[in-house]
Amino acid sequence: VQTSAAFDFPGTPDPGNVVYTGPVLDAPDWAEGEWPSPWPEGDRRPLVVVSLSSTFQDQRGEIQAAATALGGLDVRGLVTLGPAMAGEAFEVPENVVVVDRVSHDLVLPHAAALVTHGGHGSTMRALSHGVPVVVLPMGRDQTSTASRVTVRGVGLKAKATPTGIAAALGRVLHEPRFRQAAEALGARLRQEAAADHA
Protein backbone atom coordinates (compact mmCIF):
# COMPACT_ATOMS: atom_id res chain seq x y z
CA VAL A 1 0.00 0.00 0.00
CA GLN A 2 1.74 3.15 -1.21
CA THR A 3 0.81 5.38 1.68
CA SER A 4 1.70 5.64 5.35
CA ALA A 5 -0.09 3.69 8.05
CA ALA A 6 0.14 6.95 10.00
CA PHE A 7 -2.13 8.57 7.39
CA ASP A 8 -4.46 5.67 6.68
CA PHE A 9 -7.31 4.51 8.91
CA PRO A 10 -6.28 1.77 11.36
CA GLY A 11 -6.58 -1.85 10.22
CA THR A 12 -8.19 -4.62 12.29
CA PRO A 13 -5.43 -5.99 11.86
CA ASP A 14 -4.05 -5.97 8.31
CA PRO A 15 -3.53 -9.36 6.64
CA GLY A 16 0.03 -10.64 6.92
CA ASN A 17 0.75 -10.11 3.22
CA VAL A 18 -0.13 -6.38 3.32
CA VAL A 19 2.76 -3.94 3.68
CA TYR A 20 2.63 -0.15 3.98
CA THR A 21 5.54 1.13 1.90
CA GLY A 22 5.10 4.82 2.66
CA PRO A 23 4.37 7.32 -0.11
CA VAL A 24 6.24 7.46 -3.41
CA LEU A 25 7.21 11.11 -3.83
CA ASP A 26 8.80 11.08 -7.29
CA ALA A 27 7.97 14.30 -9.14
CA PRO A 28 6.32 14.08 -12.58
CA ASP A 29 8.55 14.99 -15.54
CA TRP A 30 6.26 17.84 -16.60
CA ALA A 31 6.80 19.64 -13.29
CA GLU A 32 10.57 20.01 -13.61
CA GLY A 33 12.30 23.37 -13.93
CA GLU A 34 12.94 26.47 -11.89
CA TRP A 35 10.48 28.85 -10.30
CA PRO A 36 11.44 32.49 -9.88
CA SER A 37 9.18 33.97 -7.22
CA PRO A 38 7.14 36.92 -8.56
CA TRP A 39 7.02 38.55 -5.10
CA PRO A 40 9.66 40.75 -3.49
CA GLU A 41 12.05 38.91 -1.19
CA GLY A 42 10.78 40.80 1.86
CA ASP A 43 7.10 39.92 1.30
CA ARG A 44 6.13 38.08 4.50
CA ARG A 45 2.52 37.31 3.63
CA PRO A 46 1.84 33.55 3.87
CA LEU A 47 2.16 31.66 0.58
CA VAL A 48 -0.90 29.57 -0.31
CA VAL A 49 -0.53 27.17 -3.23
CA VAL A 50 -3.53 25.92 -5.23
CA SER A 51 -3.19 22.66 -7.15
CA LEU A 52 -6.38 21.01 -8.39
CA SER A 53 -5.27 17.93 -10.34
CA SER A 54 -2.94 17.44 -13.27
CA THR A 55 -5.69 15.53 -15.11
CA PHE A 56 -8.98 16.94 -16.36
CA GLN A 57 -11.77 16.87 -13.76
CA ASP A 58 -13.75 19.83 -15.07
CA GLN A 59 -12.05 21.84 -12.34
CA ARG A 60 -12.33 25.29 -13.86
CA GLY A 61 -14.99 26.40 -11.37
CA GLU A 62 -13.00 25.16 -8.38
CA ILE A 63 -9.85 26.95 -9.60
CA GLN A 64 -11.76 30.20 -10.02
CA ALA A 65 -13.38 29.83 -6.60
CA ALA A 66 -9.97 29.29 -4.99
CA ALA A 67 -8.45 32.32 -6.74
CA THR A 68 -11.39 34.48 -5.66
CA ALA A 69 -11.07 33.23 -2.07
CA LEU A 70 -7.37 34.09 -2.00
CA GLY A 71 -8.19 37.63 -3.12
CA GLY A 72 -9.98 38.27 0.16
CA LEU A 73 -7.08 37.06 2.32
CA ASP A 74 -3.78 38.69 3.25
CA VAL A 75 -1.72 36.05 1.45
CA ARG A 76 0.36 35.43 -1.64
CA GLY A 77 -1.59 33.05 -3.85
CA LEU A 78 0.06 30.73 -6.38
CA VAL A 79 -2.34 28.79 -8.62
CA THR A 80 -0.72 25.93 -10.55
CA LEU A 81 -2.85 24.66 -13.44
CA GLY A 82 -1.08 21.49 -14.53
CA PRO A 83 -1.24 19.94 -18.02
CA ALA A 84 -5.04 19.55 -18.10
CA MET A 85 -5.76 23.27 -17.61
CA ALA A 86 -2.58 24.84 -18.99
CA GLY A 87 -3.24 28.01 -20.95
CA GLU A 88 -6.71 28.60 -19.48
CA ALA A 89 -7.49 32.18 -18.42
CA PHE A 90 -8.95 33.09 -15.03
CA GLU A 91 -9.98 36.27 -13.24
CA VAL A 92 -7.38 36.69 -10.55
CA PRO A 93 -6.91 39.29 -7.80
CA GLU A 94 -3.69 41.29 -7.54
CA ASN A 95 -2.25 39.01 -4.87
CA VAL A 96 -2.64 35.85 -6.98
CA VAL A 97 -0.33 34.51 -9.70
CA VAL A 98 -1.37 31.73 -12.10
CA VAL A 99 1.22 29.46 -13.73
CA ASP A 100 0.80 26.46 -16.01
CA ARG A 101 3.24 24.30 -14.10
CA VAL A 102 5.82 24.40 -11.35
CA SER A 103 7.61 21.81 -9.25
CA HIS A 104 5.79 21.56 -5.94
CA ASP A 105 9.08 20.59 -4.32
CA LEU A 106 10.32 24.11 -5.12
CA VAL A 107 7.35 26.01 -3.72
CA LEU A 108 5.94 23.87 -0.91
CA PRO A 109 8.94 24.42 1.41
CA HIS A 110 7.87 28.09 1.45
CA ALA A 111 4.10 27.48 1.66
CA ALA A 112 1.76 27.94 4.61
CA ALA A 113 -1.05 25.85 3.05
CA LEU A 114 -2.05 23.90 -0.06
CA VAL A 115 -5.55 23.97 -1.56
CA THR A 116 -5.92 20.63 -3.31
CA HIS A 117 -8.51 18.33 -4.85
CA GLY A 118 -7.31 15.61 -2.49
CA GLY A 119 -5.37 13.50 -4.93
CA HIS A 120 -3.11 11.19 -2.97
CA GLY A 121 0.07 12.43 -4.66
CA SER A 122 -0.58 16.13 -4.07
CA THR A 123 -1.69 15.51 -0.50
CA MET A 124 1.35 13.37 0.35
CA ARG A 125 3.73 15.88 -1.23
CA ALA A 126 2.30 18.76 0.81
CA LEU A 127 2.32 16.80 4.04
CA SER A 128 5.86 15.56 3.40
CA HIS A 129 6.86 19.24 3.54
CA GLY A 130 4.84 19.76 6.73
CA VAL A 131 2.25 21.87 4.88
CA PRO A 132 -1.40 21.57 5.98
CA VAL A 133 -4.07 21.18 3.32
CA VAL A 134 -7.55 22.36 2.42
CA VAL A 135 -9.26 19.66 0.36
CA LEU A 136 -11.93 20.24 -2.32
CA PRO A 137 -12.72 16.67 -3.40
CA MET A 138 -14.03 16.25 -6.94
CA GLY A 139 -14.24 12.45 -7.27
CA ARG A 140 -12.16 9.26 -7.40
CA ASP A 141 -10.43 8.60 -4.04
CA GLN A 142 -10.51 12.26 -3.03
CA THR A 143 -13.36 12.16 -0.53
CA SER A 144 -11.66 9.37 1.42
CA THR A 145 -8.39 11.33 1.31
CA ALA A 146 -10.25 14.35 2.69
CA SER A 147 -11.61 12.17 5.52
CA ARG A 148 -8.11 11.03 6.44
CA VAL A 149 -6.85 14.62 6.34
CA THR A 150 -9.59 15.65 8.76
CA VAL A 151 -9.17 12.69 11.12
CA ARG A 152 -5.40 13.17 11.27
CA GLY A 153 -5.82 16.90 11.96
CA VAL A 154 -3.54 17.96 9.09
CA GLY A 155 -6.16 20.06 7.30
CA LEU A 156 -9.82 20.51 6.46
CA LYS A 157 -12.36 19.55 3.84
CA ALA A 158 -14.08 22.62 2.37
CA LYS A 159 -16.95 23.50 0.10
CA ALA A 160 -15.64 24.59 -3.30
CA THR A 161 -16.96 28.14 -3.00
CA PRO A 162 -14.98 31.33 -2.32
CA THR A 163 -16.61 31.60 1.12
CA GLY A 164 -16.02 27.95 2.01
CA ILE A 165 -12.40 27.97 0.86
CA ALA A 166 -11.63 31.26 2.61
CA ALA A 167 -13.14 30.01 5.88
CA ALA A 168 -11.13 26.78 5.81
CA LEU A 169 -7.93 28.62 4.92
CA GLY A 170 -8.52 31.09 7.73
CA ARG A 171 -8.55 28.23 10.22
CA VAL A 172 -5.63 26.33 8.71
CA LEU A 173 -3.47 29.45 8.56
CA HIS A 174 -4.28 30.74 12.04
CA GLU A 175 -4.75 27.63 14.18
CA PRO A 176 -1.25 26.26 14.87
CA ARG A 177 -2.50 22.72 15.49
CA PHE A 178 -2.90 22.08 11.76
CA ARG A 179 0.71 23.01 10.98
CA GLN A 180 1.98 21.08 13.98
CA ALA A 181 0.11 17.93 12.95
CA ALA A 182 1.28 18.28 9.33
CA GLU A 183 4.89 18.69 10.43
CA ALA A 184 4.70 15.63 12.70
CA LEU A 185 3.17 13.48 9.95
CA GLY A 186 5.57 14.96 7.39
CA ALA A 187 8.57 13.72 9.38
CA ARG A 188 7.14 10.20 9.26
CA LEU A 189 6.39 10.44 5.53
CA ARG A 190 9.91 11.62 4.70
CA GLN A 191 11.41 8.79 6.72
CA GLU A 192 9.24 6.18 4.98
CA ALA A 193 9.86 7.63 1.50
CA ALA A 194 13.62 7.62 2.10
CA ALA A 195 13.50 3.93 3.06
CA ASP A 196 12.18 3.22 -0.48
CA HIS A 197 10.35 0.02 0.48
CA ALA A 198 8.28 0.07 -2.72
C-alpha positions in Angstrom: 0.0 0.0 0.0 1.7 3.2 -1.2 0.8 5.4 1.7 1.7 5.6 5.3 -0.1 3.7 8.0 0.1 7.0 10.0 -2.1 8.6 7.4 -4.5 5.7 6.7 -7.3 4.5 8.9 -6.3 1.8 11.4 -6.6 -1.8 10.2 -8.2 -4.6 12.3 -5.4 -6.0 11.9 -4.0 -6.0 8.3 -3.5 -9.4 6.6 0.0 -10.6 6.9 0.7 -10.1 3.2 -0.1 -6.4 3.3 2.8 -3.9 3.7 2.6 -0.1 4.0 5.5 1.1 1.9 5.1 4.8 2.7 4.4 7.3 -0.1 6.2 7.5 -3.4 7.2 11.1 -3.8 8.8 11.1 -7.3 8.0 14.3 -9.1 6.3 14.1 -12.6 8.6 15.0 -15.5 6.3 17.8 -16.6 6.8 19.6 -13.3 10.6 20.0 -13.6 12.3 23.4 -13.9 12.9 26.5 -11.9 10.5 28.9 -10.3 11.4 32.5 -9.9 9.2 34.0 -7.2 7.1 36.9 -8.6 7.0 38.5 -5.1 9.7 40.8 -3.5 12.0 38.9 -1.2 10.8 40.8 1.9 7.1 39.9 1.3 6.1 38.1 4.5 2.5 37.3 3.6 1.8 33.5 3.9 2.2 31.7 0.6 -0.9 29.6 -0.3 -0.5 27.2 -3.2 -3.5 25.9 -5.2 -3.2 22.7 -7.2 -6.4 21.0 -8.4 -5.3 17.9 -10.3 -2.9 17.4 -13.3 -5.7 15.5 -15.1 -9.0 16.9 -16.4 -11.8 16.9 -13.8 -13.8 19.8 -15.1 -12.0 21.8 -12.3 -12.3 25.3 -13.9 -15.0 26.4 -11.4 -13.0 25.2 -8.4 -9.9 27.0 -9.6 -11.8 30.2 -10.0 -13.4 29.8 -6.6 -10.0 29.3 -5.0 -8.4 32.3 -6.7 -11.4 34.5 -5.7 -11.1 33.2 -2.1 -7.4 34.1 -2.0 -8.2 37.6 -3.1 -10.0 38.3 0.2 -7.1 37.1 2.3 -3.8 38.7 3.2 -1.7 36.1 1.4 0.4 35.4 -1.6 -1.6 33.0 -3.9 0.1 30.7 -6.4 -2.3 28.8 -8.6 -0.7 25.9 -10.5 -2.9 24.7 -13.4 -1.1 21.5 -14.5 -1.2 19.9 -18.0 -5.0 19.6 -18.1 -5.8 23.3 -17.6 -2.6 24.8 -19.0 -3.2 28.0 -21.0 -6.7 28.6 -19.5 -7.5 32.2 -18.4 -8.9 33.1 -15.0 -10.0 36.3 -13.2 -7.4 36.7 -10.5 -6.9 39.3 -7.8 -3.7 41.3 -7.5 -2.2 39.0 -4.9 -2.6 35.9 -7.0 -0.3 34.5 -9.7 -1.4 31.7 -12.1 1.2 29.5 -13.7 0.8 26.5 -16.0 3.2 24.3 -14.1 5.8 24.4 -11.4 7.6 21.8 -9.2 5.8 21.6 -5.9 9.1 20.6 -4.3 10.3 24.1 -5.1 7.3 26.0 -3.7 5.9 23.9 -0.9 8.9 24.4 1.4 7.9 28.1 1.5 4.1 27.5 1.7 1.8 27.9 4.6 -1.0 25.9 3.0 -2.0 23.9 -0.1 -5.5 24.0 -1.6 -5.9 20.6 -3.3 -8.5 18.3 -4.9 -7.3 15.6 -2.5 -5.4 13.5 -4.9 -3.1 11.2 -3.0 0.1 12.4 -4.7 -0.6 16.1 -4.1 -1.7 15.5 -0.5 1.4 13.4 0.3 3.7 15.9 -1.2 2.3 18.8 0.8 2.3 16.8 4.0 5.9 15.6 3.4 6.9 19.2 3.5 4.8 19.8 6.7 2.3 21.9 4.9 -1.4 21.6 6.0 -4.1 21.2 3.3 -7.6 22.4 2.4 -9.3 19.7 0.4 -11.9 20.2 -2.3 -12.7 16.7 -3.4 -14.0 16.2 -6.9 -14.2 12.5 -7.3 -12.2 9.3 -7.4 -10.4 8.6 -4.0 -10.5 12.3 -3.0 -13.4 12.2 -0.5 -11.7 9.4 1.4 -8.4 11.3 1.3 -10.2 14.4 2.7 -11.6 12.2 5.5 -8.1 11.0 6.4 -6.8 14.6 6.3 -9.6 15.7 8.8 -9.2 12.7 11.1 -5.4 13.2 11.3 -5.8 16.9 12.0 -3.5 18.0 9.1 -6.2 20.1 7.3 -9.8 20.5 6.5 -12.4 19.5 3.8 -14.1 22.6 2.4 -17.0 23.5 0.1 -15.6 24.6 -3.3 -17.0 28.1 -3.0 -15.0 31.3 -2.3 -16.6 31.6 1.1 -16.0 27.9 2.0 -12.4 28.0 0.9 -11.6 31.3 2.6 -13.1 30.0 5.9 -11.1 26.8 5.8 -7.9 28.6 4.9 -8.5 31.1 7.7 -8.6 28.2 10.2 -5.6 26.3 8.7 -3.5 29.4 8.6 -4.3 30.7 12.0 -4.8 27.6 14.2 -1.3 26.3 14.9 -2.5 22.7 15.5 -2.9 22.1 11.8 0.7 23.0 11.0 2.0 21.1 14.0 0.1 17.9 12.9 1.3 18.3 9.3 4.9 18.7 10.4 4.7 15.6 12.7 3.2 13.5 10.0 5.6 15.0 7.4 8.6 13.7 9.4 7.1 10.2 9.3 6.4 10.4 5.5 9.9 11.6 4.7 11.4 8.8 6.7 9.2 6.2 5.0 9.9 7.6 1.5 13.6 7.6 2.1 13.5 3.9 3.1 12.2 3.2 -0.5 10.4 0.0 0.5 8.3 0.1 -2.7 
